[in-house]
Amino acid sequence: MQSETFDLLDLQLLSALEVDGRAPFARIAAVLGVSDRTIARRYRRLCAEGGLRVVVLRDAVRLGQDQWMLRLRCAPDSAGVIADALARRPDTHWIGLTSGGTEIACLTRPRSPGDHDDLLLGKLPRTPSVVEIRALQLLHRFYGGPVGWLPKFRALSDEQIAALRPDLPEPGPARLEPEDTPLLDVLERDGRATYPELQRATGRSESAVRRRLSALIASGAVYVDIEYDHAVLGYPRTAVLWITTAPGALDSVGRALATHDEIAFASATAGPSHIVVTAVVRDTAALYAYLSGPLGHLDGVQHVETTPFLRRVKQLTYRPAR
């Protein structure tokens, strides 16, 4: 970790929140060996200066919902406007401008076939400034989702991770019920919303809300995630890599990529490329070192297209530029 503003304790706090984003500050403080006030102060600073936000997300993989990676080629003066419009949708994540600002990369998680059709068959084709649409369905997640990038820093010991893990009931089937909607509407905006806040939003008792949220997390239907600016850790550069493999090497390459420290997300895709990954690095030199080293030496990799992010528009939530 190389940062002039943030230090190891900040990294440990972020790592603790990836283990349990709803953990009380007192428990995090006890595990990290500092005071409650120190953790609260560091948390507030990470929110104000590091873009930290805790949210609860639906796991499309566990719920059996389709996910798509979109590549949109746009007229040069319109990509930013279109990216912002996509970012306002609740079914989009990880939106960035690439290719000199003329291409948008976007992960979309339609919650119903109607949402998918509305976006891919309705709005985007009718947008005059969208020159080309490439939609790649995600087939198999190798890395990402409930497993975040921060464990690759190894900032917490196994004992600390075990002490932070929430006490959950036995897992049941991963499914959502209609009455879960008001609960998730709040948690998708603020994953640390208190139980009294959730009680007021749902009209259910605090004990009922507590049990239902624990059951949803235990089943894998939802998980608590964090977003933050990777630059606070000294890793300001992000690139999407579109990887083509030999047919028989798809699985072995994907599993190998999941172990690389640079990879924050990896999934098999349908389409002209076979795997899409998100790589997070310190600088352009580090990106070259990864492409020519760990990635370039993988058996079965036939072709790699690299699209660095010029600007990240949305991670898990959208905050319009001021």
Protein Blocks (a to p, Z undefined) as FASTA:
>chain_A
ZZfkbcfklmmmmmmmmmmmmbcfklmmmmnopafklmmmmmmmmmmmnopacdddddfk
lnopacddddddddfklmmmmmmmmmmpmkbghiadeehhpaccdddddfbfklmmmmmm
mmmmmmmklmbdcddddfbdfbgcjlcfklmnopacfklmmmmpccddddddddddfklm
mmmmmmmmomkbcfklmmmmnopafklmmmmmmmmmmnomaccdddddfklnopabccdd
dddddfklmmmmmmmmmmpmklmbdcddedjbfbdcddddfblmlmmmmmmmmmmmpghi
abdcddddfbdfbfkbccddZZ
